[in-house]
Amino acid sequence: QVQLVESGGGLVQPGGSLRLSCAASGFTFSNYAMGWYRQGPGKERELVASIVSTAGVSRYYVDAVKDRFTISIDDGKATVYLQIKSVKSEDTGMYFCKARRIYNNEDYWGQGTQVTVSS
């Protein structure tokens, strides 16, 4: 079964950094597009970063985070990371890891990890 487990969230001060992890099992990254979503208080869940690893690696970032967030994959650890630096208050929210099966667009979600930016 496809399973995704996020970790690494917590309380961080503005300007600080955080690394979120998504431990994956039940599939290989070459068959899936991986994404990180966040949902702030009273907001819709939005895609902030994605990565596809087939013959090569391609990444996408929403404009609001592209200079501060880095998405990466460690195949050996079967883990997708989201490195967040220079955090802002608007980064606060629940962060979810999603795997999308490339060939049929079936989605799998993790349970989420909370990031709270506060001084």
Stockholm file with secondary structure:
# STOCKHOLM 1.0

chainA/1-119         QVQLVESGGGLVQPGGSLRLSCAASGFTFSNYAMGWYRQGPGKERELVASIVSTAGVSRYYVDAVKDRFTISIDDGKATVYLQIKSVKSEDTGMYFCKARRIYNNEDYWGQGTQVTVSS
#=GR chainA/1-119 SS CCEEEEECCEEECTTCCEEEEEEEESSCGGGEEEEEEEECTTSCCEEEEEEEESSSEEEEECTTTTTTEEEEEEGGGTEEEEEECSCCGGGCEEEEEEEEETTTCCEEECCCEEEEECC
#=GC SS_cons         CCEEEEECCEEECTTCCEEEEEEEESSCGGGEEEEEEEECTTSCCEEEEEEEESSSEEEEECTTTTTTEEEEEEGGGTEEEEEECSCCGGGCEEEEEEEEETTTCCEEECCCEEEEECC
//
